[in-house]
């Protein structure tokens, strides 16, 4: 499971279930991030099914001067 912590980090927790018993391992910090507050991007992050890549809508100094990325889903409908 991945979640945004209150200390501006994306965190991972491994959860397993064996024989009806659920085990939750200690949280692991993955990377620091300051998520944007625009409700259009809620939730402000997503992760690929293999857990190797994240897409994050973030704010902060690291974004100054950078061109935003636009993702258009179902773009083929716009061609009709």
N, C-alpha and C positions, 0 to 999 in steps of 0.2 A: 504494500500500500504506500502511496506517495501523498504527502500533504505539505501545505505551506505553514511553517511555524510562525509563532509570534515574534521571532527574532530574525525575520527576513531571510529565511533559508527554505529550500526545498529539502524535505527529509523523507527517507525511505524506512519502512518497517516491514520486516518479513513476518508473515503470519502463516502458520501451518496447522493442519488438523489431522490428528492421528487417533484412531479408535475413539472418536467422540471427544477427545481432549484438544482444546485450542491452545496453541503456544504462540506468544507474541515476543519477538526478539527485541533487543535494544534498538532505539532509533539510530540511523546513520545519516549524518549531514551530507548532502550531495553537492550543493553549491549555493552561494549567496544570491539573493535576488530581491528587488523591491517591485512588487506587483503593482500594475496600474489599477486605478479605481473605476474605470469605465465599465458600466454594467453590460455594455454590448459584448464585452469579452469575458463574461462570467460563466464558468470559472476562467481565471486569467492564465491558466496553463493547461497543457494536456501532455500525455506521454504515449509513445508508441507501445503496441502490445508486447514487444520484446523488452521494454523498459530501458532501451539504449539511447533514445532521443526524446527531447522535450521541445515543445513550442511554448514560449512564454511571452505574454504581453507585460512588459516591464516599464518602469520609469526610473529616472535617476541620471546621474552624471554620465554614465557609460553610454547613454543614448543621444547625447548632445551632438548635433551635426550629422547624424546618421539619417538616411532615407528610410522611412517606414516600409515594411513589407505588407502587401495586400494579398490576401488569399481569397480567391473567388471559387466557391463551391457550385457545382451544377452549372458551370459556365456554358455548356452546350445548349441549355434552355434559352440563353440570351441570343443565340444565333438564329432561332426560329422566328 
